[in-house]
Amino acid sequence: MMSPSMQLQLARYGIVGIATNTAMFVSYLALSSFGVGPKLAMSVLYAPGVLLSFLGNRSFTFRHGGTIRGAMARYLATYAFGYVFCFAALAVLVDVLALPPNPVVLALIFITASMLYFLQRFWVFPLVS
């Protein structure tokens, strides 16, 4: 069972994630409507999405009081992992298996967000005593 503080943190992570990912997914749909391919559209939008989510998660979700430099370096490492995971998944699921890209991207948002939450909670924004 989750503690009330972890439930609250997870709710805040959800708020930041929903806001950021909605903006990024709408932007992705706009780019794809202009003929931009799914991997290129994801690549173009990844950096602004990472920056927005870093700001929201550091200050609102995890209320991290540690140094910004260390947290940002760890955050970038986790999101580099997330990028490689999403890019590879798109290559396999869309290019090889010919699944429709929009639902694949939407599903990857949720899968990646789950992995990144645990990396952020325990490594990127550890509790500072």
C-alpha positions in Angstrom: 0.0 0.0 0.0 1.3 3.5 -0.8 1.7 6.1 1.8 -0.4 9.2 1.6 2.7 11.3 0.8 3.6 9.0 -2.1 0.0 9.1 -3.4 0.1 12.9 -3.3 3.5 12.9 -5.1 2.1 10.5 -7.7 -0.9 12.8 -8.2 1.4 15.8 -8.7 3.5 13.8 -11.1 0.3 13.0 -13.0 -0.7 16.6 -13.2 2.7 17.7 -14.5 2.8 14.7 -16.9 -0.7 15.3 -18.2 -0.1 19.0 -18.8 3.3 18.4 -20.5 2.4 15.3 -22.5 -0.9 16.8 -23.7 0.9 19.9 -25.0 3.6 17.7 -26.6 1.1 15.2 -28.1 -1.0 18.0 -29.6 2.2 19.5 -31.0 3.1 16.0 -32.4 -0.3 15.7 -34.1 0.1 19.2 -35.6 3.6 18.3 -37.0 2.3 15.0 -38.3 -0.6 16.7 -40.0 2.0 18.7 -42.0 3.6 15.4 -43.1 6.4 15.2 -40.5 7.2 11.5 -39.8 6.6 10.1 -36.3 10.3 9.7 -35.3 11.3 13.2 -36.5 8.2 14.8 -34.8 9.1 13.0 -31.6 12.7 14.1 -31.9 11.9 17.7 -32.5 9.5 17.9 -29.5 11.6 15.9 -27.1 13.9 18.7 -25.8 11.1 21.2 -25.1 9.1 18.4 -23.4 12.1 17.4 -21.2 12.7 21.0 -20.1 9.0 21.7 -19.3 8.8 18.4 -17.3 12.0 19.1 -15.5 10.8 22.4 -14.2 7.4 21.1 -13.2 8.7 17.9 -11.6 11.6 19.5 -9.7 9.6 22.3 -8.2 6.0 20.8 -7.9 6.2 17.0 -8.0 9.3 16.2 -6.0 9.9 19.6 -4.3 13.6 19.0 -4.7 15.9 21.2 -2.7 19.2 19.8 -3.9 21.4 21.4 -6.5 19.9 22.0 -9.9 23.1 21.0 -11.8 23.2 17.5 -10.4 19.4 17.0 -10.7 19.5 18.3 -14.3 22.4 15.9 -15.3 20.5 12.9 -13.8 17.3 14.1 -15.4 18.9 14.4 -18.9 20.4 10.9 -18.5 17.0 9.4 -17.7 15.3 11.2 -20.5 18.1 10.2 -22.9 17.2 6.6 -21.9 13.5 7.4 -22.5 14.3 8.9 -25.9 16.2 5.8 -27.0 13.5 3.6 -25.7 10.7 5.5 -27.6 12.7 5.8 -30.8 13.5 2.1 -30.8 9.9 1.2 -30.0 8.6 3.4 -32.8 11.1 1.9 -35.2 9.9 -1.6 -34.4 6.2 -1.0 -33.8 5.6 1.4 -36.7 8.3 0.7 -39.3 8.6 -3.1 -38.9 5.1 -4.1 -37.6 3.3 -1.4 -39.5 1.1 -0.4 -36.5 -0.5 3.1 -36.8 1.8 5.7 -35.3 -0.6 7.9 -33.3 -1.8 5.2 -30.9 1.7 3.8 -30.6 3.0 7.2 -29.6 0.2 7.7 -27.1 0.9 4.3 -25.5 4.6 5.0 -25.3 3.8 8.2 -23.4 2.3 6.2 -20.6 4.8 3.4 -20.6 7.8 5.8 -20.6 6.2 8.0 -17.9 5.9 5.0 -15.6 9.5 4.1 -16.0 10.7 7.7 -15.6 8.7 8.3 -12.4 10.6 5.6 -10.5 13.9 6.9 -11.9 13.1 10.4 -10.8 11.8 9.4 -7.4 14.8 7.4 -6.4 17.7 8.8 -8.4 17.0 12.2 -10.1 15.3 13.9 -7.1 16.3 11.9 -4.1 15.1 13.1 -0.7 17.5 15.7 0.7 17.8 15.6 4.4 
